[in-house]
Amino acid sequence: MWIEEDTNMRAFVVAGVFVAFSSVALAQEVQVFYTDFDSGLAPEITGVASIESVQGFAGLGNTGNIFSGNLLRNDAVNGATVITLTNLPTHEAISISFLLAVLDSWDSINGSRSPDYFNVIVDGVTVFQTTFAQASGNVNYQPPAGGLIAPLANRGWNSSWGDAGYDMSFEPALSLIPHTASTVVVQIVANGAGYQGGNDESFGIDNLSISVTIPTPGSLVGLAGLGLVGLRRRR
């Protein structure tokens, strides 16, 4: 006659199914684009982009990610620096990392000539927007720990104003952005009713990196090899 299934075997089934299904959650991050602008402008970058020395930002940053050599400067009003990548591998998310130099007299949303906004746009959708209070106003970007790498000080450019630097690899809004298309268009742009551009307000970026998150299917252990054995009943 059939009798109650073995308790140890039931535990074996549960453990096996847990291992099998947890293995499908694995993923890896793959860098698909990087430039430090020291060799000029990469062909993937269009729009507003001038190559200039990092000046007083040289050597500032976190270990392995510091300002050096050249940066890309954008001094336009509502004129985007555009990065276009094609033939991306199958992926489920995209992450954007760069060092940001905020140059000269940015005014926050309650400043004297405001607002001034810094934006990152992915495929037409704004994924990050902030403001900086370097000349007037009191609403300033609050970076995560490790994000502020150059407190406000005169670091070149227009000598009458200060400049600040940030490591945007720590910014959660720029990490693991849901994305699956084989092409991506990233726009980095400054705008707002008070934004003046030119020598009054601009920004620079260095060590620009874009990565995608690729799902890695785990090795699903066949339930026939686990469950059927565990469900055997004794006579």
Contacts in CASP RR format, 6 or more apart in sequence:
PFRMAT RR
TARGET T0000
AUTHOR 0000-0000-0000
METHOD contacts of the structure
MODEL  1
MWIEEDTNMRAFVVAGVFVAFSSVALAQEVQVFYTDFDSGLAPEITGVAS
IESVQGFAGLGNTGNIFSGNLLRNDAVNGATVITLTNLPTHEAISISFLL
AVLDSWDSINGSRSPDYFNVIVDGVTVFQTTFAQASGNVNYQPPAGGLIA
PLANRGWNSSWGDAGYDMSFEPALSLIPHTASTVVVQIVANGAGYQGGND
ESFGIDNLSISVTIPTPGSLVGLAGLGLVGLRRRR
1 235 0 8 1.000
2 233 0 8 1.000
2 235 0 8 1.000
3 233 0 8 1.000
3 234 0 8 1.000
3 235 0 8 1.000
4 233 0 8 1.000
5 230 0 8 1.000
5 231 0 8 1.000
5 232 0 8 1.000
5 233 0 8 1.000
6 230 0 8 1.000
6 233 0 8 1.000
6 234 0 8 1.000
9 229 0 8 1.000
9 230 0 8 1.000
9 231 0 8 1.000
9 232 0 8 1.000
10 230 0 8 1.000
12 226 0 8 1.000
12 229 0 8 1.000
12 230 0 8 1.000
13 226 0 8 1.000
13 227 0 8 1.000
13 230 0 8 1.000
13 231 0 8 1.000
16 221 0 8 1.000
16 226 0 8 1.000
16 227 0 8 1.000
17 223 0 8 1.000
17 226 0 8 1.000
17 227 0 8 1.000
19 221 0 8 1.000
20 220 0 8 1.000
20 221 0 8 1.000
20 222 0 8 1.000
20 223 0 8 1.000
20 226 0 8 1.000
21 220 0 8 1.000
23 218 0 8 1.000
23 219 0 8 1.000
23 220 0 8 1.000
23 221 0 8 1.000
24 217 0 8 1.000
24 218 0 8 1.000
24 220 0 8 1.000
26 215 0 8 1.000
26 216 0 8 1.000
26 217 0 8 1.000
26 218 0 8 1.000
27 92 0 8 1.000
27 213 0 8 1.000
27 214 0 8 1.000
27 215 0 8 1.000
27 216 0 8 1.000
28 213 0 8 1.000
28 214 0 8 1.000
28 216 0 8 1.000
29 95 0 8 1.000
29 211 0 8 1.000
29 212 0 8 1.000
29 213 0 8 1.000
29 214 0 8 1.000
30 89 0 8 1.000
30 91 0 8 1.000
30 211 0 8 1.000
30 212 0 8 1.000
30 213 0 8 1.000
30 214 0 8 1.000
31 209 0 8 1.000
31 210 0 8 1.000
31 211 0 8 1.000
32 85 0 8 1.000
32 88 0 8 1.000
32 89 0 8 1.000
32 210 0 8 1.000
32 211 0 8 1.000
32 212 0 8 1.000
33 42 0 8 1.000
33 44 0 8 1.000
33 83 0 8 1.000
33 85 0 8 1.000
33 208 0 8 1.000
33 209 0 8 1.000
33 210 0 8 1.000
34 207 0 8 1.000
34 208 0 8 1.000
34 209 0 8 1.000
34 210 0 8 1.000
35 42 0 8 1.000
35 45 0 8 1.000
35 208 0 8 1.000
36 68 0 8 1.000
36 69 0 8 1.000
36 70 0 8 1.000
36 206 0 8 1.000
36 207 0 8 1.000
36 208 0 8 1.000
37 51 0 8 1.000
37 69 0 8 1.000
37 70 0 8 1.000
37 71 0 8 1.000
37 72 0 8 1.000
37 206 0 8 1.000
37 208 0 8 1.000
38 68 0 8 1.000
38 69 0 8 1.000
38 70 0 8 1.000
40 51 0 8 1.000
40 70 0 8 1.000
41 49 0 8 1.000
41 51 0 8 1.000
41 72 0 8 1.000
44 83 0 8 1.000
44 84 0 8 1.000
44 85 0 8 1.000
45 72 0 8 1.000
45 81 0 8 1.000
45 82 0 8 1.000
45 83 0 8 1.000
46 82 0 8 1.000
46 84 0 8 1.000
47 79 0 8 1.000
47 80 0 8 1.000
47 81 0 8 1.000
47 82 0 8 1.000
48 74 0 8 1.000
48 75 0 8 1.000
48 76 0 8 1.000
48 79 0 8 1.000
48 80 0 8 1.000
48 81 0 8 1.000
49 72 0 8 1.000
49 73 0 8 1.000
49 74 0 8 1.000
49 81 0 8 1.000
50 72 0 8 1.000
50 73 0 8 1.000
50 74 0 8 1.000
50 75 0 8 1.000
51 70 0 8 1.000
51 71 0 8 1.000
51 72 0 8 1.000
51 73 0 8 1.000
52 70 0 8 1.000
52 71 0 8 1.000
52 73 0 8 1.000
53 69 0 8 1.000
53 70 0 8 1.000
53 71 0 8 1.000
54 67 0 8 1.000
54 68 0 8 1.000
54 69 0 8 1.000
54 70 0 8 1.000
54 71 0 8 1.000
54 101 0 8 1.000
54 206 0 8 1.000
55 155 0 8 1.000
55 156 0 8 1.000
55 157 0 8 1.000
56 155 0 8 1.000
56 156 0 8 1.000
56 163 0 8 1.000
57 67 0 8 1.000
57 71 0 8 1.000
57 99 0 8 1.000
57 101 0 8 1.000
57 150 0 8 1.000
57 155 0 8 1.000
57 163 0 8 1.000
57 165 0 8 1.000
57 206 0 8 1.000
58 67 0 8 1.000
58 68 0 8 1.000
58 69 0 8 1.000
59 66 0 8 1.000
59 67 0 8 1.000
59 68 0 8 1.000
60 66 0 8 1.000
60 67 0 8 1.000
60 149 0 8 1.000
60 150 0 8 1.000
60 165 0 8 1.000
61 67 0 8 1.000
61 99 0 8 1.000
61 149 0 8 1.000
61 150 0 8 1.000
61 167 0 8 1.000
62 146 0 8 1.000
62 147 0 8 1.000
62 149 0 8 1.000
62 167 0 8 1.000
65 99 0 8 1.000
65 167 0 8 1.000
65 169 0 8 1.000
65 207 0 8 1.000
66 99 0 8 1.000
66 207 0 8 1.000
67 99 0 8 1.000
67 101 0 8 1.000
67 150 0 8 1.000
67 206 0 8 1.000
67 207 0 8 1.000
68 206 0 8 1.000
70 206 0 8 1.000
71 99 0 8 1.000
71 101 0 8 1.000
71 204 0 8 1.000
71 205 0 8 1.000
71 206 0 8 1.000
72 81 0 8 1.000
72 204 0 8 1.000
72 205 0 8 1.000
72 206 0 8 1.000
72 208 0 8 1.000
73 103 0 8 1.000
73 202 0 8 1.000
73 203 0 8 1.000
73 204 0 8 1.000
74 80 0 8 1.000
74 81 0 8 1.000
74 188 0 8 1.000
74 189 0 8 1.000
74 190 0 8 1.000
74 202 0 8 1.000
74 203 0 8 1.000
74 204 0 8 1.000
74 205 0 8 1.000
75 197 0 8 1.000
75 198 0 8 1.000
75 199 0 8 1.000
75 201 0 8 1.000
75 202 0 8 1.000
76 190 0 8 1.000
76 197 0 8 1.000
76 198 0 8 1.000
77 190 0 8 1.000
77 191 0 8 1.000
77 195 0 8 1.000
77 196 0 8 1.000
77 197 0 8 1.000
77 198 0 8 1.000
78 189 0 8 1.000
78 190 0 8 1.000
78 191 0 8 1.000
78 192 0 8 1.000
78 195 0 8 1.000
79 189 0 8 1.000
79 190 0 8 1.000
79 191 0 8 1.000
80 121 0 8 1.000
80 187 0 8 1.000
80 188 0 8 1.000
80 189 0 8 1.000
81 187 0 8 1.000
81 188 0 8 1.000
81 189 0 8 1.000
81 205 0 8 1.000
82 185 0 8 1.000
82 186 0 8 1.000
82 187 0 8 1.000
83 185 0 8 1.000
83 186 0 8 1.000
83 187 0 8 1.000
83 188 0 8 1.000
83 208 0 8 1.000
83 210 0 8 1.000
84 183 0 8 1.000
84 184 0 8 1.000
84 185 0 8 1.000
84 186 0 8 1.000
85 183 0 8 1.000
85 184 0 8 1.000
85 186 0 8 1.000
85 210 0 8 1.000
86 182 0 8 1.000
86 183 0 8 1.000
87 182 0 8 1.000
87 183 0 8 1.000
88 181 0 8 1.000
88 182 0 8 1.000
88 183 0 8 1.000
88 184 0 8 1.000
88 212 0 8 1.000
89 212 0 8 1.000
89 214 0 8 1.000
90 180 0 8 1.000
90 214 0 8 1.000
90 215 0 8 1.000
91 179 0 8 1.000
91 180 0 8 1.000
91 212 0 8 1.000
91 213 0 8 1.000
91 214 0 8 1.000
91 215 0 8 1.000
92 178 0 8 1.000
92 179 0 8 1.000
92 180 0 8 1.000
92 213 0 8 1.000
92 214 0 8 1.000
92 215 0 8 1.000
93 176 0 8 1.000
93 177 0 8 1.000
93 178 0 8 1.000
93 179 0 8 1.000
93 212 0 8 1.000
93 213 0 8 1.000
94 122 0 8 1.000
94 176 0 8 1.000
94 177 0 8 1.000
94 179 0 8 1.000
94 184 0 8 1.000
94 210 0 8 1.000
94 211 0 8 1.000
94 212 0 8 1.000
94 213 0 8 1.000
95 174 0 8 1.000
95 175 0 8 1.000
95 176 0 8 1.000
95 177 0 8 1.000
95 210 0 8 1.000
95 211 0 8 1.000
95 212 0 8 1.000
95 213 0 8 1.000
96 120 0 8 1.000
96 122 0 8 1.000
96 168 0 8 1.000
96 174 0 8 1.000
96 175 0 8 1.000
96 177 0 8 1.000
96 186 0 8 1.000
96 209 0 8 1.000
96 210 0 8 1.000
97 168 0 8 1.000
97 169 0 8 1.000
97 174 0 8 1.000
97 207 0 8 1.000
97 208 0 8 1.000
97 209 0 8 1.000
97 210 0 8 1.000
97 211 0 8 1.000
98 168 0 8 1.000
98 169 0 8 1.000
98 205 0 8 1.000
98 206 0 8 1.000
98 207 0 8 1.000
98 208 0 8 1.000
98 209 0 8 1.000
99 149 0 8 1.000
99 165 0 8 1.000
99 166 0 8 1.000
99 167 0 8 1.000
99 168 0 8 1.000
99 205 0 8 1.000
99 206 0 8 1.000
99 207 0 8 1.000
100 118 0 8 1.000
100 165 0 8 1.000
100 166 0 8 1.000
100 167 0 8 1.000
100 168 0 8 1.000
100 203 0 8 1.000
100 204 0 8 1.000
100 205 0 8 1.000
101 150 0 8 1.000
101 155 0 8 1.000
101 163 0 8 1.000
101 164 0 8 1.000
101 165 0 8 1.000
101 203 0 8 1.000
101 204 0 8 1.000
101 205 0 8 1.000
101 206 0 8 1.000
102 118 0 8 1.000
102 132 0 8 1.000
102 134 0 8 1.000
102 163 0 8 1.000
102 164 0 8 1.000
102 165 0 8 1.000
102 166 0 8 1.000
102 203 0 8 1.000
102 204 0 8 1.000
103 157 0 8 1.000
103 158 0 8 1.000
103 161 0 8 1.000
103 163 0 8 1.000
103 201 0 8 1.000
103 202 0 8 1.000
103 203 0 8 1.000
103 204 0 8 1.000
104 134 0 8 1.000
104 135 0 8 1.000
104 157 0 8 1.000
104 158 0 8 1.000
104 161 0 8 1.000
104 162 0 8 1.000
104 163 0 8 1.000
104 199 0 8 1.000
104 200 0 8 1.000
104 201 0 8 1.000
104 202 0 8 1.000
105 134 0 8 1.000
105 135 0 8 1.000
105 136 0 8 1.000
105 158 0 8 1.000
105 160 0 8 1.000
105 161 0 8 1.000
105 162 0 8 1.000
105 196 0 8 1.000
105 200 0 8 1.000
105 201 0 8 1.000
106 116 0 8 1.000
106 131 0 8 1.000
106 132 0 8 1.000
106 133 0 8 1.000
106 134 0 8 1.000
106 135 0 8 1.000
106 201 0 8 1.000
107 113 0 8 1.000
107 114 0 8 1.000
107 115 0 8 1.000
107 116 0 8 1.000
107 133 0 8 1.000
107 134 0 8 1.000
107 135 0 8 1.000
107 136 0 8 1.000
107 137 0 8 1.000
107 194 0 8 1.000
108 114 0 8 1.000
108 115 0 8 1.000
108 116 0 8 1.000
108 131 0 8 1.000
108 132 0 8 1.000
108 133 0 8 1.000
108 136 0 8 1.000
108 137 0 8 1.000
108 138 0 8 1.000
108 139 0 8 1.000
108 140 0 8 1.000
109 115 0 8 1.000
109 131 0 8 1.000
109 137 0 8 1.000
109 139 0 8 1.000
110 137 0 8 1.000
110 138 0 8 1.000
110 139 0 8 1.000
111 133 0 8 1.000
111 135 0 8 1.000
111 136 0 8 1.000
111 137 0 8 1.000
112 135 0 8 1.000
112 136 0 8 1.000
112 137 0 8 1.000
113 136 0 8 1.000
113 194 0 8 1.000
113 196 0 8 1.000
114 131 0 8 1.000
114 136 0 8 1.000
114 137 0 8 1.000
114 193 0 8 1.000
114 194 0 8 1.000
115 131 0 8 1.000
115 192 0 8 1.000
115 193 0 8 1.000
115 194 0 8 1.000
115 195 0 8 1.000
116 131 0 8 1.000
116 132 0 8 1.000
116 190 0 8 1.000
116 192 0 8 1.000
116 194 0 8 1.000
116 195 0 8 1.000
116 201 0 8 1.000
117 129 0 8 1.000
117 130 0 8 1.000
117 131 0 8 1.000
117 190 0 8 1.000
117 191 0 8 1.000
117 192 0 8 1.000
117 195 0 8 1.000
118 129 0 8 1.000
118 130 0 8 1.000
118 131 0 8 1.000
118 132 0 8 1.000
118 141 0 8 1.000
118 190 0 8 1.000
118 203 0 8 1.000
119 126 0 8 1.000
119 128 0 8 1.000
119 129 0 8 1.000
119 187 0 8 1.000
119 188 0 8 1.000
119 189 0 8 1.000
119 190 0 8 1.000
119 191 0 8 1.000
120 126 0 8 1.000
120 127 0 8 1.000
120 128 0 8 1.000
120 129 0 8 1.000
120 173 0 8 1.000
120 174 0 8 1.000
120 186 0 8 1.000
120 187 0 8 1.000
120 188 0 8 1.000
121 127 0 8 1.000
121 186 0 8 1.000
121 187 0 8 1.000
121 188 0 8 1.000
121 189 0 8 1.000
122 177 0 8 1.000
122 179 0 8 1.000
122 184 0 8 1.000
122 185 0 8 1.000
122 186 0 8 1.000
122 187 0 8 1.000
123 179 0 8 1.000
123 181 0 8 1.000
123 184 0 8 1.000
123 185 0 8 1.000
124 185 0 8 1.000
124 187 0 8 1.000
127 173 0 8 1.000
127 174 0 8 1.000
127 177 0 8 1.000
128 171 0 8 1.000
128 173 0 8 1.000
128 174 0 8 1.000
130 141 0 8 1.000
131 139 0 8 1.000
131 140 0 8 1.000
131 141 0 8 1.000
132 140 0 8 1.000
132 141 0 8 1.000
132 164 0 8 1.000
133 139 0 8 1.000
133 140 0 8 1.000
134 140 0 8 1.000
134 152 0 8 1.000
134 161 0 8 1.000
134 162 0 8 1.000
134 163 0 8 1.000
134 164 0 8 1.000
135 161 0 8 1.000
141 166 0 8 1.000
143 166 0 8 1.000
143 167 0 8 1.000
143 170 0 8 1.000
143 171 0 8 1.000
144 170 0 8 1.000
144 171 0 8 1.000
144 172 0 8 1.000
145 170 0 8 1.000
146 167 0 8 1.000
146 170 0 8 1.000
147 166 0 8 1.000
147 167 0 8 1.000
147 168 0 8 1.000
147 170 0 8 1.000
147 171 0 8 1.000
148 164 0 8 1.000
148 165 0 8 1.000
148 166 0 8 1.000
148 167 0 8 1.000
149 165 0 8 1.000
149 166 0 8 1.000
149 167 0 8 1.000
150 163 0 8 1.000
150 164 0 8 1.000
150 165 0 8 1.000
150 166 0 8 1.000
151 164 0 8 1.000
152 162 0 8 1.000
152 163 0 8 1.000
152 164 0 8 1.000
153 162 0 8 1.000
153 163 0 8 1.000
153 164 0 8 1.000
154 161 0 8 1.000
154 162 0 8 1.000
154 163 0 8 1.000
155 162 0 8 1.000
155 163 0 8 1.000
156 163 0 8 1.000
157 163 0 8 1.000
157 199 0 8 1.000
157 202 0 8 1.000
158 199 0 8 1.000
158 200 0 8 1.000
168 174 0 8 1.000
169 209 0 8 1.000
176 213 0 8 1.000
179 212 0 8 1.000
184 210 0 8 1.000
186 210 0 8 1.000
188 203 0 8 1.000
188 205 0 8 1.000
190 197 0 8 1.000
190 201 0 8 1.000
190 202 0 8 1.000
190 203 0 8 1.000
195 201 0 8 1.000
END
